[in-house]
Amino acid sequence: MTHAKLFILSAASGTGKTSLASALVQNVSGVETSVSHTTRKPRPGEQDGVHYHFVDRAAFDAMVARGEFLEHATVFGNSYGTSRNEVENRLRQGKGVVLDIDWQGARSVKRLMPEAVSIFILPPSREVLAQRLVDRGQDSPDVIARRMHEAISEMSHYMEFDYIVVNDEFDLALADLQRIVRGQGDPRVSHVDIEALLRE
C-alpha cells in the first residue's frame, strides 16, 4: 500500500504520459488517477467520468469562478481542470493520487501543494515523438507539426520537476515510475540527450 501522496505526471503530447499513468495505477496498489474536467469533445472510445469529466464551456467557467479547480489551463483551444475536492478527498482516504496534467498545471499544483512529487516524461528522441504522433492517427499533418513545435517549448520545463523518466521502452519507463511512487527513484536521472530534444 502506498501512503497518501500526490504525484504529478507531465510530458509533451504524444510521449505516452496517459498510457503510463493508466498502467501505473493498475500495477501499484492504493494509487488512483484523478479524472480531470475538460471542455474538449470526447475522442472515440472515451467515456465521461472515466477518461475525463466532459463539460461545456459555461459549466467549466462556473467551476473556475467558484474556485473548484486545483489547477486549470487551456491547451490547443480546450480547457482542462483538476477538481480540488476530488484530489483532497482521495488523499484523506489514504490513497495515492496521480495527476496527468501539463507543465502549467504542474506548476500551479506545486505552488499550492509543494509536497507533491512531480515527474516529467521525455521521449527518447524528436524523431520517435513525431512518429508516435503520426501513429496515433488522431491529428492532421498541420496539427502534428504544431504539436511538435509546442513539444519543444513544453520539454524545456523539465528542470522544474523532481524526476525525469524517458519513455523509450514502455515497460522500463513504467518500472521507473513504480520505483518513484514507492520512494525508490533517482531524481532527474536521464540517458537521453535533452539538449538535442530542445534544439530548434
PyMOL CGO cylinders between C-alpha atoms (Angstrom):
from pymol import cmd
from pymol.cgo import CYLINDER

trace = [
    CYLINDER, 0.00, 0.00, 0.00, 1.32, 3.45, -0.93, 0.3, 1, 1, 1, 1, 1, 1,
    CYLINDER, 1.32, 3.45, -0.93, 0.95, 6.23, 1.63, 0.3, 1, 1, 1, 1, 1, 1,
    CYLINDER, 0.95, 6.23, 1.63, -1.33, 9.10, 0.59, 0.3, 1, 1, 1, 1, 1, 1,
    CYLINDER, -1.33, 9.10, 0.59, 0.71, 11.30, -1.72, 0.3, 1, 1, 1, 1, 1, 1,
    CYLINDER, 0.71, 11.30, -1.72, 0.09, 13.39, -4.81, 0.3, 1, 1, 1, 1, 1, 1,
    CYLINDER, 0.09, 13.39, -4.81, 2.06, 12.51, -7.95, 0.3, 1, 1, 1, 1, 1, 1,
    CYLINDER, 2.06, 12.51, -7.95, 2.17, 14.82, -10.98, 0.3, 1, 1, 1, 1, 1, 1,
    CYLINDER, 2.17, 14.82, -10.98, 2.93, 13.38, -14.43, 0.3, 1, 1, 1, 1, 1, 1,
    CYLINDER, 2.93, 13.38, -14.43, 3.66, 15.83, -17.24, 0.3, 1, 1, 1, 1, 1, 1,
    CYLINDER, 3.66, 15.83, -17.24, 5.01, 15.46, -20.77, 0.3, 1, 1, 1, 1, 1, 1,
    CYLINDER, 5.01, 15.46, -20.77, 4.77, 16.78, -24.30, 0.3, 1, 1, 1, 1, 1, 1,
    CYLINDER, 4.77, 16.78, -24.30, 1.83, 15.49, -26.32, 0.3, 1, 1, 1, 1, 1, 1,
    CYLINDER, 1.83, 15.49, -26.32, 2.49, 12.03, -27.75, 0.3, 1, 1, 1, 1, 1, 1,
    CYLINDER, 2.49, 12.03, -27.75, 5.11, 11.00, -25.20, 0.3, 1, 1, 1, 1, 1, 1,
    CYLINDER, 5.11, 11.00, -25.20, 2.89, 8.29, -23.69, 0.3, 1, 1, 1, 1, 1, 1,
    CYLINDER, 2.89, 8.29, -23.69, 2.07, 10.01, -20.41, 0.3, 1, 1, 1, 1, 1, 1,
    CYLINDER, 2.07, 10.01, -20.41, -1.58, 8.96, -20.29, 0.3, 1, 1, 1, 1, 1, 1,
    CYLINDER, -1.58, 8.96, -20.29, -0.81, 5.31, -21.08, 0.3, 1, 1, 1, 1, 1, 1,
    CYLINDER, -0.81, 5.31, -21.08, 1.89, 5.25, -18.42, 0.3, 1, 1, 1, 1, 1, 1,
    CYLINDER, 1.89, 5.25, -18.42, -0.41, 6.85, -15.84, 0.3, 1, 1, 1, 1, 1, 1,
    CYLINDER, -0.41, 6.85, -15.84, -3.07, 4.24, -16.57, 0.3, 1, 1, 1, 1, 1, 1,
    CYLINDER, -3.07, 4.24, -16.57, -0.59, 1.36, -16.29, 0.3, 1, 1, 1, 1, 1, 1,
    CYLINDER, -0.59, 1.36, -16.29, 0.85, 2.81, -13.09, 0.3, 1, 1, 1, 1, 1, 1,
    CYLINDER, 0.85, 2.81, -13.09, -2.48, 2.77, -11.23, 0.3, 1, 1, 1, 1, 1, 1,
    CYLINDER, -2.48, 2.77, -11.23, -3.12, -0.78, -12.46, 0.3, 1, 1, 1, 1, 1, 1,
    CYLINDER, -3.12, -0.78, -12.46, 0.20, -2.01, -11.11, 0.3, 1, 1, 1, 1, 1, 1,
    CYLINDER, 0.20, -2.01, -11.11, 0.58, -0.16, -7.81, 0.3, 1, 1, 1, 1, 1, 1,
    CYLINDER, 0.58, -0.16, -7.81, -1.88, -0.82, -5.01, 0.3, 1, 1, 1, 1, 1, 1,
    CYLINDER, -1.88, -0.82, -5.01, -3.52, 2.22, -3.43, 0.3, 1, 1, 1, 1, 1, 1,
    CYLINDER, -3.52, 2.22, -3.43, -2.81, 4.62, -6.31, 0.3, 1, 1, 1, 1, 1, 1,
    CYLINDER, -2.81, 4.62, -6.31, -5.58, 6.15, -8.40, 0.3, 1, 1, 1, 1, 1, 1,
    CYLINDER, -5.58, 6.15, -8.40, -5.77, 8.58, -11.31, 0.3, 1, 1, 1, 1, 1, 1,
    CYLINDER, -5.77, 8.58, -11.31, -7.61, 11.85, -10.78, 0.3, 1, 1, 1, 1, 1, 1,
    CYLINDER, -7.61, 11.85, -10.78, -10.19, 12.40, -13.53, 0.3, 1, 1, 1, 1, 1, 1,
    CYLINDER, -10.19, 12.40, -13.53, -9.89, 15.91, -14.97, 0.3, 1, 1, 1, 1, 1, 1,
    CYLINDER, -9.89, 15.91, -14.97, -12.66, 18.12, -16.32, 0.3, 1, 1, 1, 1, 1, 1,
    CYLINDER, -12.66, 18.12, -16.32, -12.36, 19.29, -19.92, 0.3, 1, 1, 1, 1, 1, 1,
    CYLINDER, -12.36, 19.29, -19.92, -14.27, 21.31, -22.49, 0.3, 1, 1, 1, 1, 1, 1,
    CYLINDER, -14.27, 21.31, -22.49, -12.98, 19.27, -25.42, 0.3, 1, 1, 1, 1, 1, 1,
    CYLINDER, -12.98, 19.27, -25.42, -15.17, 16.72, -27.17, 0.3, 1, 1, 1, 1, 1, 1,
    CYLINDER, -15.17, 16.72, -27.17, -14.70, 13.02, -26.33, 0.3, 1, 1, 1, 1, 1, 1,
    CYLINDER, -14.70, 13.02, -26.33, -12.48, 11.03, -28.67, 0.3, 1, 1, 1, 1, 1, 1,
    CYLINDER, -12.48, 11.03, -28.67, -13.67, 7.62, -29.91, 0.3, 1, 1, 1, 1, 1, 1,
    CYLINDER, -13.67, 7.62, -29.91, -13.81, 5.17, -27.01, 0.3, 1, 1, 1, 1, 1, 1,
    CYLINDER, -13.81, 5.17, -27.01, -13.58, 7.80, -24.27, 0.3, 1, 1, 1, 1, 1, 1,
    CYLINDER, -13.58, 7.80, -24.27, -16.19, 7.67, -21.51, 0.3, 1, 1, 1, 1, 1, 1,
    CYLINDER, -16.19, 7.67, -21.51, -17.46, 10.54, -19.39, 0.3, 1, 1, 1, 1, 1, 1,
    CYLINDER, -17.46, 10.54, -19.39, -16.32, 10.16, -15.79, 0.3, 1, 1, 1, 1, 1, 1,
    CYLINDER, -16.32, 10.16, -15.79, -13.71, 7.57, -16.72, 0.3, 1, 1, 1, 1, 1, 1,
    CYLINDER, -13.71, 7.57, -16.72, -11.26, 9.34, -19.04, 0.3, 1, 1, 1, 1, 1, 1,
    CYLINDER, -11.26, 9.34, -19.04, -12.49, 12.89, -18.34, 0.3, 1, 1, 1, 1, 1, 1,
    CYLINDER, -12.49, 12.89, -18.34, -15.48, 14.73, -16.99, 0.3, 1, 1, 1, 1, 1, 1,
    CYLINDER, -15.48, 14.73, -16.99, -16.69, 16.31, -20.24, 0.3, 1, 1, 1, 1, 1, 1,
    CYLINDER, -16.69, 16.31, -20.24, -18.40, 19.65, -19.61, 0.3, 1, 1, 1, 1, 1, 1,
    CYLINDER, -18.40, 19.65, -19.61, -19.38, 22.62, -21.75, 0.3, 1, 1, 1, 1, 1, 1,
    CYLINDER, -19.38, 22.62, -21.75, -17.67, 26.00, -21.57, 0.3, 1, 1, 1, 1, 1, 1,
    CYLINDER, -17.67, 26.00, -21.57, -20.32, 27.58, -19.33, 0.3, 1, 1, 1, 1, 1, 1,
    CYLINDER, -20.32, 27.58, -19.33, -20.08, 24.80, -16.74, 0.3, 1, 1, 1, 1, 1, 1,
    CYLINDER, -20.08, 24.80, -16.74, -16.27, 24.90, -16.78, 0.3, 1, 1, 1, 1, 1, 1,
    CYLINDER, -16.27, 24.90, -16.78, -16.14, 28.68, -16.37, 0.3, 1, 1, 1, 1, 1, 1,
    CYLINDER, -16.14, 28.68, -16.37, -18.62, 28.45, -13.46, 0.3, 1, 1, 1, 1, 1, 1,
    CYLINDER, -18.62, 28.45, -13.46, -16.31, 25.95, -11.72, 0.3, 1, 1, 1, 1, 1, 1,
    CYLINDER, -16.31, 25.95, -11.72, -13.37, 28.32, -12.23, 0.3, 1, 1, 1, 1, 1, 1,
    CYLINDER, -13.37, 28.32, -12.23, -15.37, 31.20, -10.75, 0.3, 1, 1, 1, 1, 1, 1,
    CYLINDER, -15.37, 31.20, -10.75, -16.25, 29.12, -7.70, 0.3, 1, 1, 1, 1, 1, 1,
    CYLINDER, -16.25, 29.12, -7.70, -12.59, 28.21, -7.16, 0.3, 1, 1, 1, 1, 1, 1,
    CYLINDER, -12.59, 28.21, -7.16, -13.24, 24.47, -7.55, 0.3, 1, 1, 1, 1, 1, 1,
    CYLINDER, -13.24, 24.47, -7.55, -10.06, 23.67, -9.51, 0.3, 1, 1, 1, 1, 1, 1,
    CYLINDER, -10.06, 23.67, -9.51, -6.68, 22.89, -8.01, 0.3, 1, 1, 1, 1, 1, 1,
    CYLINDER, -6.68, 22.89, -8.01, -5.31, 23.91, -11.40, 0.3, 1, 1, 1, 1, 1, 1,
    CYLINDER, -5.31, 23.91, -11.40, -6.74, 24.67, -14.82, 0.3, 1, 1, 1, 1, 1, 1,
    CYLINDER, -6.74, 24.67, -14.82, -5.26, 25.57, -18.19, 0.3, 1, 1, 1, 1, 1, 1,
    CYLINDER, -5.26, 25.57, -18.19, -6.16, 25.98, -21.82, 0.3, 1, 1, 1, 1, 1, 1,
    CYLINDER, -6.16, 25.98, -21.82, -4.25, 23.80, -24.31, 0.3, 1, 1, 1, 1, 1, 1,
    CYLINDER, -4.25, 23.80, -24.31, -4.87, 23.84, -28.08, 0.3, 1, 1, 1, 1, 1, 1,
    CYLINDER, -4.87, 23.84, -28.08, -8.11, 25.75, -27.55, 0.3, 1, 1, 1, 1, 1, 1,
    CYLINDER, -8.11, 25.75, -27.55, -9.57, 23.36, -24.96, 0.3, 1, 1, 1, 1, 1, 1,
    CYLINDER, -9.57, 23.36, -24.96, -9.65, 23.87, -21.20, 0.3, 1, 1, 1, 1, 1, 1,
    CYLINDER, -9.65, 23.87, -21.20, -8.67, 21.26, -18.60, 0.3, 1, 1, 1, 1, 1, 1,
    CYLINDER, -8.67, 21.26, -18.60, -9.02, 21.39, -14.82, 0.3, 1, 1, 1, 1, 1, 1,
    CYLINDER, -9.02, 21.39, -14.82, -8.32, 19.25, -11.75, 0.3, 1, 1, 1, 1, 1, 1,
    CYLINDER, -8.32, 19.25, -11.75, -11.01, 19.20, -9.07, 0.3, 1, 1, 1, 1, 1, 1,
    CYLINDER, -11.01, 19.20, -9.07, -9.53, 20.24, -5.74, 0.3, 1, 1, 1, 1, 1, 1,
    CYLINDER, -9.53, 20.24, -5.74, -12.30, 18.42, -3.86, 0.3, 1, 1, 1, 1, 1, 1,
    CYLINDER, -12.30, 18.42, -3.86, -11.71, 15.13, -5.71, 0.3, 1, 1, 1, 1, 1, 1,
    CYLINDER, -11.71, 15.13, -5.71, -7.96, 15.15, -5.04, 0.3, 1, 1, 1, 1, 1, 1,
    CYLINDER, -7.96, 15.15, -5.04, -8.26, 16.12, -1.38, 0.3, 1, 1, 1, 1, 1, 1,
    CYLINDER, -8.26, 16.12, -1.38, -10.95, 13.51, -0.72, 0.3, 1, 1, 1, 1, 1, 1,
    CYLINDER, -10.95, 13.51, -0.72, -8.78, 10.72, -2.12, 0.3, 1, 1, 1, 1, 1, 1,
    CYLINDER, -8.78, 10.72, -2.12, -5.74, 11.84, -0.15, 0.3, 1, 1, 1, 1, 1, 1,
    CYLINDER, -5.74, 11.84, -0.15, -7.82, 11.90, 3.05, 0.3, 1, 1, 1, 1, 1, 1,
    CYLINDER, -7.82, 11.90, 3.05, -8.83, 8.31, 2.27, 0.3, 1, 1, 1, 1, 1, 1,
    CYLINDER, -8.83, 8.31, 2.27, -5.16, 7.36, 2.33, 0.3, 1, 1, 1, 1, 1, 1,
    CYLINDER, -5.16, 7.36, 2.33, -4.81, 6.90, -1.42, 0.3, 1, 1, 1, 1, 1, 1,
    CYLINDER, -4.81, 6.90, -1.42, -2.02, 7.97, -3.72, 0.3, 1, 1, 1, 1, 1, 1,
    CYLINDER, -2.02, 7.97, -3.72, -3.31, 10.27, -6.47, 0.3, 1, 1, 1, 1, 1, 1,
    CYLINDER, -3.31, 10.27, -6.47, -1.80, 10.63, -9.95, 0.3, 1, 1, 1, 1, 1, 1,
    CYLINDER, -1.80, 10.63, -9.95, -2.43, 13.83, -11.92, 0.3, 1, 1, 1, 1, 1, 1,
    CYLINDER, -2.43, 13.83, -11.92, -1.99, 13.61, -15.69, 0.3, 1, 1, 1, 1, 1, 1,
    CYLINDER, -1.99, 13.61, -15.69, -1.53, 17.32, -16.48, 0.3, 1, 1, 1, 1, 1, 1,
    CYLINDER, -1.53, 17.32, -16.48, 0.69, 19.70, -18.47, 0.3, 1, 1, 1, 1, 1, 1,
    CYLINDER, 0.69, 19.70, -18.47, 3.64, 21.67, -17.10, 0.3, 1, 1, 1, 1, 1, 1,
    CYLINDER, 3.64, 21.67, -17.10, 1.50, 24.76, -16.47, 0.3, 1, 1, 1, 1, 1, 1,
    CYLINDER, 1.50, 24.76, -16.47, -0.87, 22.77, -14.30, 0.3, 1, 1, 1, 1, 1, 1,
    CYLINDER, -0.87, 22.77, -14.30, 2.05, 21.10, -12.57, 0.3, 1, 1, 1, 1, 1, 1,
    CYLINDER, 2.05, 21.10, -12.57, 3.49, 24.49, -11.68, 0.3, 1, 1, 1, 1, 1, 1,
    CYLINDER, 3.49, 24.49, -11.68, 0.16, 25.61, -10.22, 0.3, 1, 1, 1, 1, 1, 1,
    CYLINDER, 0.16, 25.61, -10.22, -0.28, 22.43, -8.16, 0.3, 1, 1, 1, 1, 1, 1,
    CYLINDER, -0.28, 22.43, -8.16, 3.30, 22.59, -6.85, 0.3, 1, 1, 1, 1, 1, 1,
    CYLINDER, 3.30, 22.59, -6.85, 2.68, 26.16, -5.72, 0.3, 1, 1, 1, 1, 1, 1,
    CYLINDER, 2.68, 26.16, -5.72, -0.39, 25.07, -3.71, 0.3, 1, 1, 1, 1, 1, 1,
    CYLINDER, -0.39, 25.07, -3.71, 0.86, 21.62, -2.67, 0.3, 1, 1, 1, 1, 1, 1,
    CYLINDER, 0.86, 21.62, -2.67, 4.69, 21.73, -2.61, 0.3, 1, 1, 1, 1, 1, 1,
    CYLINDER, 4.69, 21.73, -2.61, 4.84, 18.23, -1.10, 0.3, 1, 1, 1, 1, 1, 1,
    CYLINDER, 4.84, 18.23, -1.10, 3.54, 16.79, -4.40, 0.3, 1, 1, 1, 1, 1, 1,
    CYLINDER, 3.54, 16.79, -4.40, 6.04, 14.64, -6.32, 0.3, 1, 1, 1, 1, 1, 1,
    CYLINDER, 6.04, 14.64, -6.32, 6.46, 15.88, -9.90, 0.3, 1, 1, 1, 1, 1, 1,
    CYLINDER, 6.46, 15.88, -9.90, 7.64, 13.67, -12.78, 0.3, 1, 1, 1, 1, 1, 1,
    CYLINDER, 7.64, 13.67, -12.78, 8.39, 14.77, -16.34, 0.3, 1, 1, 1, 1, 1, 1,
    CYLINDER, 8.39, 14.77, -16.34, 8.31, 12.14, -19.09, 0.3, 1, 1, 1, 1, 1, 1,
    CYLINDER, 8.31, 12.14, -19.09, 10.55, 12.61, -22.12, 0.3, 1, 1, 1, 1, 1, 1,
    CYLINDER, 10.55, 12.61, -22.12, 10.65, 10.79, -25.47, 0.3, 1, 1, 1, 1, 1, 1,
    CYLINDER, 10.65, 10.79, -25.47, 13.97, 9.17, -26.45, 0.3, 1, 1, 1, 1, 1, 1,
    CYLINDER, 13.97, 9.17, -26.45, 14.25, 11.48, -29.46, 0.3, 1, 1, 1, 1, 1, 1,
    CYLINDER, 14.25, 11.48, -29.46, 12.29, 14.00, -31.50, 0.3, 1, 1, 1, 1, 1, 1,
    CYLINDER, 12.29, 14.00, -31.50, 12.05, 11.51, -34.37, 0.3, 1, 1, 1, 1, 1, 1,
    CYLINDER, 12.05, 11.51, -34.37, 10.37, 8.97, -32.10, 0.3, 1, 1, 1, 1, 1, 1,
    CYLINDER, 10.37, 8.97, -32.10, 7.96, 11.62, -30.78, 0.3, 1, 1, 1, 1, 1, 1,
    CYLINDER, 7.96, 11.62, -30.78, 6.99, 12.69, -34.30, 0.3, 1, 1, 1, 1, 1, 1,
    CYLINDER, 6.99, 12.69, -34.30, 6.36, 9.09, -35.34, 0.3, 1, 1, 1, 1, 1, 1,
    CYLINDER, 6.36, 9.09, -35.34, 4.21, 8.45, -32.27, 0.3, 1, 1, 1, 1, 1, 1,
    CYLINDER, 4.21, 8.45, -32.27, 2.06, 11.45, -33.10, 0.3, 1, 1, 1, 1, 1, 1,
    CYLINDER, 2.06, 11.45, -33.10, 1.60, 10.14, -36.64, 0.3, 1, 1, 1, 1, 1, 1,
    CYLINDER, 1.60, 10.14, -36.64, 0.86, 6.60, -35.43, 0.3, 1, 1, 1, 1, 1, 1,
    CYLINDER, 0.86, 6.60, -35.43, -1.96, 7.81, -33.15, 0.3, 1, 1, 1, 1, 1, 1,
    CYLINDER, -1.96, 7.81, -33.15, -3.92, 8.70, -36.28, 0.3, 1, 1, 1, 1, 1, 1,
    CYLINDER, -3.92, 8.70, -36.28, -5.82, 11.42, -34.44, 0.3, 1, 1, 1, 1, 1, 1,
    CYLINDER, -5.82, 11.42, -34.44, -4.42, 14.60, -35.98, 0.3, 1, 1, 1, 1, 1, 1,
    CYLINDER, -4.42, 14.60, -35.98, -3.86, 16.17, -39.38, 0.3, 1, 1, 1, 1, 1, 1,
    CYLINDER, -3.86, 16.17, -39.38, -0.29, 16.87, -40.59, 0.3, 1, 1, 1, 1, 1, 1,
    CYLINDER, -0.29, 16.87, -40.59, -0.76, 20.56, -39.74, 0.3, 1, 1, 1, 1, 1, 1,
    CYLINDER, -0.76, 20.56, -39.74, -1.81, 19.75, -36.19, 0.3, 1, 1, 1, 1, 1, 1,
    CYLINDER, -1.81, 19.75, -36.19, 1.10, 17.31, -35.79, 0.3, 1, 1, 1, 1, 1, 1,
    CYLINDER, 1.10, 17.31, -35.79, 3.53, 19.99, -36.93, 0.3, 1, 1, 1, 1, 1, 1,
    CYLINDER, 3.53, 19.99, -36.93, 2.05, 22.40, -34.40, 0.3, 1, 1, 1, 1, 1, 1,
    CYLINDER, 2.05, 22.40, -34.40, 2.25, 19.78, -31.65, 0.3, 1, 1, 1, 1, 1, 1,
    CYLINDER, 2.25, 19.78, -31.65, 5.91, 19.14, -32.44, 0.3, 1, 1, 1, 1, 1, 1,
    CYLINDER, 5.91, 19.14, -32.44, 6.66, 22.86, -32.23, 0.3, 1, 1, 1, 1, 1, 1,
    CYLINDER, 6.66, 22.86, -32.23, 4.80, 23.07, -28.91, 0.3, 1, 1, 1, 1, 1, 1,
    CYLINDER, 4.80, 23.07, -28.91, 6.60, 19.96, -27.64, 0.3, 1, 1, 1, 1, 1, 1,
    CYLINDER, 6.60, 19.96, -27.64, 9.96, 21.72, -27.75, 0.3, 1, 1, 1, 1, 1, 1,
    CYLINDER, 9.96, 21.72, -27.75, 8.60, 24.52, -25.58, 0.3, 1, 1, 1, 1, 1, 1,
    CYLINDER, 8.60, 24.52, -25.58, 6.93, 22.06, -23.19, 0.3, 1, 1, 1, 1, 1, 1,
    CYLINDER, 6.93, 22.06, -23.19, 10.05, 19.91, -22.79, 0.3, 1, 1, 1, 1, 1, 1,
    CYLINDER, 10.05, 19.91, -22.79, 12.13, 22.97, -21.89, 0.3, 1, 1, 1, 1, 1, 1,
    CYLINDER, 12.13, 22.97, -21.89, 10.42, 22.96, -18.47, 0.3, 1, 1, 1, 1, 1, 1,
    CYLINDER, 10.42, 22.96, -18.47, 11.83, 19.57, -17.46, 0.3, 1, 1, 1, 1, 1, 1,
    CYLINDER, 11.83, 19.57, -17.46, 14.13, 21.07, -14.80, 0.3, 1, 1, 1, 1, 1, 1,
    CYLINDER, 14.13, 21.07, -14.80, 11.10, 22.26, -12.82, 0.3, 1, 1, 1, 1, 1, 1,
    CYLINDER, 11.10, 22.26, -12.82, 10.29, 18.62, -12.00, 0.3, 1, 1, 1, 1, 1, 1,
    CYLINDER, 10.29, 18.62, -12.00, 11.59, 16.35, -9.26, 0.3, 1, 1, 1, 1, 1, 1,
    CYLINDER, 11.59, 16.35, -9.26, 12.14, 13.35, -11.57, 0.3, 1, 1, 1, 1, 1, 1,
    CYLINDER, 12.14, 13.35, -11.57, 12.68, 12.60, -15.25, 0.3, 1, 1, 1, 1, 1, 1,
    CYLINDER, 12.68, 12.60, -15.25, 11.54, 9.38, -16.89, 0.3, 1, 1, 1, 1, 1, 1,
    CYLINDER, 11.54, 9.38, -16.89, 12.40, 8.56, -20.51, 0.3, 1, 1, 1, 1, 1, 1,
    CYLINDER, 12.40, 8.56, -20.51, 9.69, 6.60, -22.32, 0.3, 1, 1, 1, 1, 1, 1,
    CYLINDER, 9.69, 6.60, -22.32, 11.84, 4.66, -24.77, 0.3, 1, 1, 1, 1, 1, 1,
    CYLINDER, 11.84, 4.66, -24.77, 10.62, 1.17, -23.85, 0.3, 1, 1, 1, 1, 1, 1,
    CYLINDER, 10.62, 1.17, -23.85, 7.23, 1.31, -22.15, 0.3, 1, 1, 1, 1, 1, 1,
    CYLINDER, 7.23, 1.31, -22.15, 7.88, -1.44, -19.58, 0.3, 1, 1, 1, 1, 1, 1,
    CYLINDER, 7.88, -1.44, -19.58, 11.15, 0.15, -18.46, 0.3, 1, 1, 1, 1, 1, 1,
    CYLINDER, 11.15, 0.15, -18.46, 9.53, 3.59, -18.15, 0.3, 1, 1, 1, 1, 1, 1,
    CYLINDER, 9.53, 3.59, -18.15, 6.70, 2.05, -16.13, 0.3, 1, 1, 1, 1, 1, 1,
    CYLINDER, 6.70, 2.05, -16.13, 9.23, 0.34, -13.84, 0.3, 1, 1, 1, 1, 1, 1,
    CYLINDER, 9.23, 0.34, -13.84, 10.94, 3.71, -13.29, 0.3, 1, 1, 1, 1, 1, 1,
    CYLINDER, 10.94, 3.71, -13.29, 7.60, 5.28, -12.35, 0.3, 1, 1, 1, 1, 1, 1,
    CYLINDER, 7.60, 5.28, -12.35, 6.83, 2.47, -9.94, 0.3, 1, 1, 1, 1, 1, 1,
    CYLINDER, 6.83, 2.47, -9.94, 10.16, 2.98, -8.19, 0.3, 1, 1, 1, 1, 1, 1,
    CYLINDER, 10.16, 2.98, -8.19, 9.46, 6.71, -7.83, 0.3, 1, 1, 1, 1, 1, 1,
    CYLINDER, 9.46, 6.71, -7.83, 5.96, 6.11, -6.42, 0.3, 1, 1, 1, 1, 1, 1,
    CYLINDER, 5.96, 6.11, -6.42, 7.43, 3.64, -3.91, 0.3, 1, 1, 1, 1, 1, 1,
    CYLINDER, 7.43, 3.64, -3.91, 10.08, 6.18, -2.89, 0.3, 1, 1, 1, 1, 1, 1,
    CYLINDER, 10.08, 6.18, -2.89, 12.97, 4.37, -4.57, 0.3, 1, 1, 1, 1, 1, 1,
    CYLINDER, 12.97, 4.37, -4.57, 13.59, 6.55, -7.63, 0.3, 1, 1, 1, 1, 1, 1,
    CYLINDER, 13.59, 6.55, -7.63, 16.63, 8.65, -8.53, 0.3, 1, 1, 1, 1, 1, 1,
    CYLINDER, 16.63, 8.65, -8.53, 15.86, 12.35, -9.09, 0.3, 1, 1, 1, 1, 1, 1,
    CYLINDER, 15.86, 12.35, -9.09, 16.43, 13.74, -12.58, 0.3, 1, 1, 1, 1, 1, 1,
    CYLINDER, 16.43, 13.74, -12.58, 18.40, 10.81, -13.98, 0.3, 1, 1, 1, 1, 1, 1,
    CYLINDER, 18.40, 10.81, -13.98, 18.22, 10.68, -17.80, 0.3, 1, 1, 1, 1, 1, 1,
    CYLINDER, 18.22, 10.68, -17.80, 20.05, 8.79, -20.54, 0.3, 1, 1, 1, 1, 1, 1,
    CYLINDER, 20.05, 8.79, -20.54, 18.58, 10.92, -23.32, 0.3, 1, 1, 1, 1, 1, 1,
    CYLINDER, 18.58, 10.92, -23.32, 20.27, 13.91, -24.98, 0.3, 1, 1, 1, 1, 1, 1,
    CYLINDER, 20.27, 13.91, -24.98, 17.95, 16.60, -23.66, 0.3, 1, 1, 1, 1, 1, 1,
    CYLINDER, 17.95, 16.60, -23.66, 19.73, 19.39, -25.47, 0.3, 1, 1, 1, 1, 1, 1,
    CYLINDER, 19.73, 19.39, -25.47, 19.12, 17.64, -28.79, 0.3, 1, 1, 1, 1, 1, 1,
    CYLINDER, 19.12, 17.64, -28.79, 15.43, 17.34, -27.92, 0.3, 1, 1, 1, 1, 1, 1,
    CYLINDER, 15.43, 17.34, -27.92, 15.18, 21.06, -27.27, 0.3, 1, 1, 1, 1, 1, 1,
    CYLINDER, 15.18, 21.06, -27.27, 17.27, 22.30, -30.20, 0.3, 1, 1, 1, 1, 1, 1,
    CYLINDER, 17.27, 22.30, -30.20, 15.21, 24.11, -32.84, 0.3, 1, 1, 1, 1, 1, 1,
]
cmd.load_cgo(trace, "trace")
